[in-house]
Amino acid sequence: MQYLFFKYLVTAGVVVLVSEFAKRSDKLGGFIAALPLVTVLTLIWLYVEQQPSSKIANHAYYTFWYVLPTLPMFLLFPYLLPKIGFVYTLISCVLFTLLVFWLFSILMKPFGVNLL
């Protein structure tokens, strides 16, 4: 139980750290948020929990493919925010990302990358 608490504490700490840096500097906050900290932590947790190497490798592989269709959202968000406000921008970006992800999965299937 202590291990699980530690795991949650460290993972949550990363999110808090990023948000604190973002309050002080847009560029530094964005840079730290762009680092694959959550993925690295996940890989570490999987390793510590003695998951098979194939599972750890698959996680990294699929993370790469799942990140690509999320990138356009980071351009859409600052465009929409001043026009429709935070909540509607967030909802729009989530829906847009789901659509882009679905289209991307269809596009990648003929190349042997099965995302759905």
Backbone as ProteinMPNN parsed JSONL, in Angstrom:
{"seq_chain_A": "MQYLFFKYLVTAGVVVLVSEFAKRSDKLGGFIAALPLVTVLTLIWLYVEQQPSSKIANHAYYTFWYVLPTLPMFLLFPYLLPKIGFVYTLISCVLFTLLVFWLFSILMKPFGVNLL", "coords_chain_A": {"N_chain_A": [[0.82, -1.192, 0.0], [1.995, 1.216, 0.722], [3.769, 1.57, -1.353], [2.043, 2.037, -3.524], [0.878, 4.45, -2.706], [3.181, 6.064, -2.72], [3.763, 5.944, -5.444], [1.502, 7.274, -6.565], [1.899, 9.776, -5.353], [4.375, 10.696, -6.399], [3.771, 10.758, -9.156], [1.592, 12.556, -9.237], [2.934, 14.734, -8.231], [4.593, 15.46, -10.356], [2.753, 16.54, -12.187], [1.81, 18.743, -10.709], [4.209, 20.143, -10.44], [4.748, 20.853, -13.134], [2.552, 22.562, -13.615], [3.102, 24.601, -11.79], [5.543, 25.637, -12.772], [4.557, 26.545, -15.215], [2.942, 28.66, -14.418], [4.802, 30.579, -13.798], [6.41, 30.892, -16.047], [5.618, 30.936, -19.383], [7.005, 29.765, -21.527], [8.912, 28.038, -20.28], [7.181, 26.421, -18.781], [5.686, 25.265, -20.874], [7.754, 23.915, -22.177], [8.583, 22.038, -20.225], [6.183, 20.656, -19.912], [6.023, 19.516, -22.416], [7.948, 17.605, -22.357], [8.327, 14.101, -22.168], [7.373, 13.273, -19.536], [5.354, 11.894, -18.078], [5.157, 9.561, -19.556], [7.775, 8.542, -19.273], [7.777, 8.144, -16.491], [5.756, 6.2, -16.384], [6.973, 4.103, -17.821], [9.058, 3.581, -16.057], [7.573, 2.78, -13.769], [6.347, 0.465, -14.809], [8.626, -1.099, -15.261], [9.713, -1.319, -12.639], [7.657, -2.737, -11.498], [8.091, -5.135, -12.596], [7.143, -5.843, -15.175], [6.833, -7.523, -18.344], [9.421, -7.103, -20.808], [8.423, -6.808, -23.384], [5.898, -5.674, -22.966], [6.576, -3.193, -21.878], [8.029, -2.111, -24.006], [6.016, -2.066, -25.974], [4.317, -0.189, -24.839], [5.829, 2.194, -25.103], [6.024, 2.259, -27.896], [3.296, 2.481, -28.775], [2.647, 4.852, -27.503], [4.111, 6.716, -28.97], [2.703, 6.66, -31.46], [0.181, 7.472, -30.587], [0.598, 10.034, -29.694], [1.075, 11.644, -31.944], [-1.478, 12.282, -33.361], [-2.516, 14.009, -31.471], [-1.181, 16.388, -31.517], [-2.111, 18.534, -33.291], [-4.113, 19.701, -31.732], [-2.828, 21.392, -29.96], [-2.316, 23.604, -31.445], [-4.839, 24.435, -32.198], [-6.07, 25.057, -29.755], [-4.948, 27.593, -28.638], [-5.888, 29.259, -30.635], [-8.718, 29.084, -30.53], [-9.322, 29.774, -27.874], [-9.454, 32.677, -27.149], [-11.712, 33.271, -28.585], [-13.966, 31.62, -27.933], [-13.873, 31.011, -25.239], [-12.665, 29.234, -22.259], [-13.895, 26.704, -21.41], [-15.537, 25.856, -23.604], [-13.569, 25.817, -25.547], [-11.889, 23.796, -24.565], [-13.618, 21.563, -24.645], [-14.148, 21.525, -27.414], [-11.574, 21.04, -28.38], [-11.037, 18.5, -27.337], [-12.985, 16.952, -28.666], [-12.198, 17.465, -31.323], [-9.638, 16.328, -31.273], [-10.29, 13.639, -30.853], [-11.586, 13.107, -33.292], [-9.463, 13.594, -35.12], [-7.719, 11.622, -34.229], [-9.202, 9.295, -34.833], [-9.343, 9.494, -37.66], [-6.588, 9.411, -38.197], [-5.975, 6.844, -37.29], [-7.311, 5.305, -39.193], [-5.874, 6.081, -41.464], [-3.32, 5.036, -40.866], [-3.635, 2.304, -40.704], [-3.336, 0.762, -43.202], [-0.571, 0.668, -43.256], [0.152, -1.114, -41.398], [-0.048, -0.318, -38.776], [-1.97, -0.637, -36.164], [-4.195, 1.041, -34.41], [-6.667, 1.102, -33.219]], "CA_chain_A": [[0.0, 0.0, 0.0], [2.893, 2.36, 0.755], [4.311, 1.727, -2.7], [1.001, 2.655, -4.343], [0.798, 5.844, -2.264], [4.389, 6.707, -3.249], [3.582, 6.037, -6.896], [0.549, 8.367, -6.788], [2.502, 11.026, -4.899], [5.385, 11.108, -7.372], [3.102, 11.063, -10.422], [0.854, 13.81, -9.033], [3.945, 15.78, -8.054], [5.041, 15.89, -11.684], [1.706, 17.406, -12.738], [1.845, 19.99, -9.939], [5.448, 20.823, -10.808], [4.556, 21.452, -14.454], [1.629, 23.698, -13.512], [3.793, 25.686, -11.081], [6.464, 26.255, -13.729], [3.754, 27.232, -16.231], [2.477, 29.927, -13.839], [5.909, 31.521, -13.747], [6.975, 31.121, -17.385], [4.902, 30.209, -20.435], [7.951, 28.957, -22.308], [9.459, 26.964, -19.449], [6.074, 25.513, -18.49], [5.416, 24.513, -22.093], [8.881, 23.007, -22.425], [8.525, 20.925, -19.264], [4.991, 19.867, -20.236], [6.272, 18.778, -23.653], [8.807, 16.456, -22.068], [7.483, 12.916, -21.936], [7.555, 12.897, -18.127], [4.385, 10.872, -17.681], [5.556, 8.32, -20.232], [8.979, 8.039, -18.613], [7.356, 7.594, -15.201], [5.023, 4.959, -16.637], [7.969, 3.085, -18.165], [9.749, 3.234, -14.812], [6.664, 1.991, -12.922], [6.204, -0.864, -15.411], [9.877, -1.824, -15.015], [9.8, -1.627, -11.205], [6.649, -3.759, -11.221], [8.578, -6.333, -13.289], [6.357, -6.193, -16.354], [7.701, -8.037, -19.4], [10.024, -6.102, -21.697], [7.541, -6.588, -24.533], [4.84, -4.759, -22.533], [7.197, -1.882, -21.737], [8.334, -1.648, -25.366], [4.736, -1.75, -26.624], [3.822, 1.081, -24.296], [6.575, 3.274, -25.762], [5.65, 2.231, -29.317], [1.953, 3.034, -28.965], [2.662, 6.25, -27.076], [4.551, 7.488, -30.136], [1.621, 6.763, -32.444], [-0.959, 8.186, -30.019], [0.952, 11.449, -29.524], [1.004, 12.368, -33.228], [-2.762, 12.935, -33.658], [-2.887, 15.007, -30.463], [-0.422, 17.621, -31.714], [-2.88, 19.676, -33.83], [-4.897, 20.335, -30.672], [-2.038, 22.441, -29.328], [-2.437, 24.793, -32.298], [-6.236, 24.835, -32.179], [-6.424, 25.602, -28.441], [-4.73, 29.038, -28.503], [-6.712, 29.957, -31.623], [-10.11, 29.13, -30.079], [-9.491, 30.28, -26.507], [-9.999, 34.038, -27.047], [-12.967, 33.38, -29.337], [-15.125, 30.931, -27.349], [-13.682, 30.768, -23.813], [-11.914, 28.041, -21.867], [-14.657, 25.445, -21.362], [-15.897, 25.457, -24.97], [-12.318, 25.493, -26.237], [-11.45, 22.484, -24.097], [-14.537, 20.565, -25.209], [-13.899, 21.486, -28.858], [-10.269, 20.412, -28.622], [-11.166, 17.061, -27.055], [-13.732, 16.363, -29.793], [-11.328, 17.567, -32.49], [-8.571, 15.336, -31.124], [-10.897, 12.318, -31.099], [-11.793, 13.007, -34.738], [-8.146, 13.46, -35.756], [-7.207, 10.301, -33.87], [-9.943, 8.301, -35.616], [-8.861, 9.589, -39.046], [-5.199, 8.963, -38.203], [-5.956, 5.38, -37.162], [-7.698, 4.781, -40.51], [-4.746, 6.34, -42.365], [-2.157, 4.222, -40.525], [-3.946, 0.868, -40.778], [-2.689, 0.081, -44.331], [0.864, 0.553, -43.007], [0.372, -2.113, -40.355], [-0.136, 0.273, -37.452], [-3.352, -0.786, -35.725], [-4.348, 1.848, -33.196], [-7.97, 0.859, -32.592]], "C_chain_A": [[0.867, 1.261, 0.0], [3.469, 2.631, -0.636], [3.302, 2.439, -3.597], [0.843, 4.131, -3.986], [1.985, 6.636, -2.815], [4.264, 6.942, -4.75], [2.632, 7.188, -7.246], [1.172, 9.717, -6.444], [3.519, 11.553, -5.916], [4.724, 11.543, -8.685], [2.324, 12.373, -10.317], [1.815, 14.975, -8.874], [4.457, 16.315, -9.375], [4.033, 16.855, -12.29], [1.709, 18.757, -12.023], [3.082, 20.799, -10.308], [5.308, 21.538, -12.151], [3.649, 22.675, -14.35], [2.27, 24.872, -12.773], [4.793, 26.394, -11.988], [5.696, 27.065, -14.771], [3.228, 28.564, -15.71], [3.566, 30.989, -13.911], [6.467, 31.863, -15.131], [6.222, 30.272, -18.396], [5.836, 29.256, -21.179], [8.487, 27.778, -21.502], [8.379, 25.944, -19.105], [5.731, 24.648, -19.685], [6.501, 23.498, -22.387], [8.817, 21.792, -21.505], [7.318, 20.035, -19.552], [5.206, 19.024, -21.483], [7.197, 17.578, -23.433], [7.912, 15.259, -21.755], [7.607, 12.388, -20.505], [6.609, 11.795, -17.691], [4.752, 9.532, -18.311], [6.787, 7.716, -19.572], [8.629, 7.446, -17.254], [6.619, 6.269, -15.38], [5.987, 3.826, -16.978], [8.724, 2.628, -16.915], [8.85, 2.368, -13.923], [6.486, 0.581, -13.492], [7.446, -1.721, -15.153], [9.983, -2.259, -13.557], [8.819, -2.731, -10.83], [6.899, -5.045, -12.001], [7.65, -6.811, -14.409], [7.309, -6.688, -17.438], [8.226, -6.899, -20.289], [9.13, -5.8, -22.883], [6.417, -5.613, -24.178], [5.381, -3.339, -22.422], [7.491, -1.294, -23.121], [7.054, -1.27, -26.115], [4.159, -0.435, -26.115], [4.52, 2.259, -24.979], [6.171, 3.385, -27.236], [4.297, 2.892, -29.542], [1.865, 4.487, -28.5], [3.093, 7.14, -28.235], [3.395, 7.708, -31.106], [0.424, 7.537, -31.904], [-0.669, 9.676, -29.819], [0.737, 12.226, -30.82], [-0.36, 13.008, -33.502], [-3.218, 13.942, -32.596], [-2.219, 16.354, -30.72], [-1.227, 18.772, -32.317], [-3.716, 20.401, -32.779], [-4.148, 21.502, -30.036], [-1.969, 23.712, -30.181], [-3.866, 25.327, -32.275], [-6.603, 25.543, -30.865], [-6.163, 27.109, -28.34], [-5.528, 29.862, -29.519], [-8.147, 30.138, -31.112], [-10.308, 29.847, -28.743], [-10.025, 31.714, -26.438], [-11.367, 34.204, -27.72], [-14.169, 32.779, -28.607], [-14.968, 30.598, -25.861], [-13.08, 29.403, -23.515], [-12.718, 26.751, -21.992], [-15.005, 24.967, -22.77], [-14.661, 25.123, -25.804], [-11.85, 24.099, -25.849], [-12.32, 21.373, -24.679], [-14.287, 20.408, -26.705], [-12.593, 20.765, -29.174], [-10.301, 18.911, -28.353], [-11.881, 16.372, -28.218], [-12.899, 16.364, -31.067], [-10.233, 16.502, -32.443], [-9.096, 13.921, -31.354], [-11.111, 12.088, -32.593], [-10.464, 12.795, -35.463], [-7.564, 12.084, -35.453], [-7.887, 9.215, -34.694], [-9.47, 8.304, -37.072], [-7.429, 9.074, -39.17], [-5.116, 7.439, -38.112], [-6.353, 4.719, -38.478], [-6.537, 4.92, -41.496], [-3.575, 5.385, -42.118], [-2.387, 2.724, -40.678], [-3.296, 0.173, -41.978], [-1.176, -0.105, -44.178], [1.19, -0.415, -41.873], [0.359, -1.567, -38.947], [-1.608, 0.267, -37.047], [-3.544, -0.102, -34.38], [-5.687, 1.628, -32.507], [-8.253, -0.631, -32.523]], "O_chain_A": [[0.524, 2.255, -0.64], [3.632, 3.783, -1.038], [3.668, 3.345, -4.346], [0.691, 4.97, -4.874], [1.816, 7.747, -3.318], [4.617, 8.007, -5.256], [2.933, 7.988, -8.132], [0.986, 10.691, -7.172], [3.509, 12.738, -6.247], [5.081, 12.576, -9.252], [2.395, 13.209, -11.218], [1.536, 16.082, -9.334], [4.728, 17.51, -9.496], [4.418, 17.881, -12.849], [1.621, 19.8, -12.67], [3.001, 22.016, -10.471], [5.705, 22.695, -12.286], [3.947, 23.716, -14.935], [2.001, 26.026, -13.107], [4.88, 27.622, -11.972], [6.133, 28.146, -15.166], [3.082, 29.508, -16.486], [3.27, 32.174, -14.068], [6.936, 32.977, -15.362], [6.185, 29.047, -18.288], [5.5, 28.098, -21.426], [8.511, 26.648, -21.99], [8.63, 24.739, -19.133], [5.51, 23.445, -19.546], [6.222, 22.369, -22.792], [8.977, 20.656, -21.952], [7.406, 18.811, -19.451], [4.639, 17.938, -21.603], [7.217, 16.647, -24.238], [6.856, 15.411, -21.14], [7.906, 11.213, -20.287], [7.02, 10.859, -17.005], [4.663, 8.491, -17.661], [6.837, 6.508, -19.338], [9.118, 6.375, -16.897], [6.834, 5.326, -14.618], [5.834, 2.711, -16.48], [8.994, 1.44, -16.74], [9.294, 1.352, -13.387], [6.476, -0.393, -12.739], [7.339, -2.913, -14.865], [10.301, -3.411, -13.265], [9.101, -3.557, -9.962], [6.043, -5.927, -12.064], [7.405, -8.006, -14.57], [8.48, -6.307, -17.447], [7.561, -5.882, -20.487], [9.078, -4.66, -23.344], [6.024, -4.803, -25.017], [4.714, -2.387, -22.829], [7.229, -0.118, -23.37], [7.022, -0.258, -26.814], [3.58, 0.336, -26.881], [3.863, 3.216, -25.388], [5.997, 4.488, -27.754], [4.164, 3.763, -30.401], [1.088, 5.267, -29.051], [2.508, 8.2, -28.457], [3.145, 8.838, -31.523], [-0.28, 8.193, -32.672], [-1.594, 10.487, -29.779], [0.261, 13.361, -30.784], [-0.402, 14.188, -33.849], [-4.204, 14.65, -32.802], [-2.664, 17.367, -30.181], [-1.043, 19.91, -31.886], [-3.995, 21.592, -32.923], [-4.761, 22.486, -29.622], [-1.601, 24.775, -29.682], [-4.078, 26.539, -32.328], [-7.359, 26.514, -30.871], [-7.08, 27.849, -27.984], [-5.809, 31.036, -29.28], [-8.723, 31.218, -31.246], [-11.351, 30.459, -28.515], [-10.99, 31.948, -25.711], [-12.086, 35.166, -27.45], [-15.263, 33.342, -28.645], [-15.849, 29.963, -25.282], [-12.994, 28.536, -24.385], [-12.257, 25.799, -22.622], [-14.792, 23.8, -23.096], [-14.708, 24.245, -26.666], [-11.46, 23.31, -26.709], [-11.806, 20.36, -25.153], [-14.223, 19.287, -27.21], [-12.519, 19.978, -30.117], [-9.66, 18.138, -29.065], [-11.434, 15.33, -28.697], [-12.89, 15.381, -31.808], [-9.94, 15.855, -33.449], [-8.424, 13.1, -31.979], [-10.848, 10.998, -33.101], [-10.354, 11.919, -36.32], [-6.978, 11.451, -36.332], [-7.22, 8.312, -35.201], [-9.226, 7.245, -37.65], [-7.095, 8.382, -40.131], [-4.286, 6.818, -38.777], [-5.794, 3.685, -38.843], [-6.249, 4.002, -42.264], [-2.909, 4.97, -43.066], [-1.429, 1.957, -40.772], [-2.746, -0.915, -41.807], [-0.57, -0.921, -44.872], [2.338, -0.527, -41.442], [0.72, -2.278, -38.009], [-2.395, 1.077, -37.537], [-3.108, -0.606, -33.345], [-5.827, 1.938, -31.324], [-9.304, -1.037, -32.027]]}, "name": "protein", "num_of_chains": 1, "seq": "MQYLFFKYLVTAGVVVLVSEFAKRSDKLGGFIAALPLVTVLTLIWLYVEQQPSSKIANHAYYTFWYVLPTLPMFLLFPYLLPKIGFVYTLISCVLFTLLVFWLFSILMKPFGVNLL"}
